[in-house]
Amino acid sequence: MSASLNDQIMKTFAKRLRAARKAAGYTSAEQFAHALGAEPHTYRHYERGAAQPNLVTLTRMCQLLKVTPNDLLPLAAAKGGRNPTESSASPQAA
């Protein structure tokens, strides 16, 4: 994976994670880290896009935040920037 694509994925994940945490009512990263059972500095790395959680941690995050992995993971970025719901053929005007 190219460095720029990896950076884009990490940045998008971090932004979505932070938004989901706030929407779930966790006012601070430290508060959520404790609920998650993670060290606050480790969790803050996730929100900064400096580290990525393992699958067990990601699953627990989703449970606590009541979101799906798809809500946090930038699938469109991983697919080369295309929206996964778009078809390969564009509709033609009549």
N, C-alpha and C positions, 0 to 999 in steps of 0.2 A: 504494500500500500504506500502511495506517495506521502511524503511528509505533509504536504499542504492538505491533502484529503484527510489524513489523520488529525491534523490540527482543527480542521473544520468540524469533524465529527465530535471531537472532544469539547470544542467550544459550544456546539449546539447541545450536547448532552448536559454540560454544566449549566447552561442557561435554563433548559427545561427542568432539570433537577431542582434548581433554586426556586423556580416558579411553582413547581408542584409542592415543594416543602411549605412555601408560604401559603398556598391555596389550602393546604391541609391543616393550617393553623399552627404550625411550628414557627414561632417568631424568630428563633435564632438557629444558626447552624449547630451550635453547641447543644441546644435542647434536643434537636433531632438526632444528633450523634449519640446522645445518651439513650434515647429510645431505640436506636438502631443497635446499640451495643458496640459502638465503634469509638475509637479515640477521636476527640474533637478535631485535632490537627489532621488526622487521616481523612475524616469526612470533608473538612474544608478543602482538601486537595481535590476531591471529587467536584465540588462546586466551582473550583477555579479552573477545572479542566487540566489539572496537572497530573492526575492519576485516574485510573479506571477501576471500578469495583469488580470483584470476581462474581461469578454467577450466583453464588449463595447470597452474597451481600446485595446484589442487584434485586434478587427475588424478595429479600426482606424489605428493601426500600419500597418496592412496589406494593407490598402488603401494607406497610405502615401508611403510605401516601394514598392508597386506594386508587392506584393507576396501573396500567399495563406497561410492560417493557416498551411497547410501541409508542407509548406516550413520551417516553424519555429518550429512546434511541432514534437518531436521525436516519431512518431508512432511505429517504430520498437522497441524502448526501452520499450514502454508501452505494447507491445505484447510479452514481454519476450525475446527480443533480436532477434526475427526472422524477416526477411525481409517480409513485407506484400505481396510482389509479388511472393514469393516462394510458391510452392504448397506443400502440406503435404507429398506427395509421391515424392521421388527423381527419376529422369529418370534413367533408367538402360542402361548400355552400351550394344551394340549389339554384 
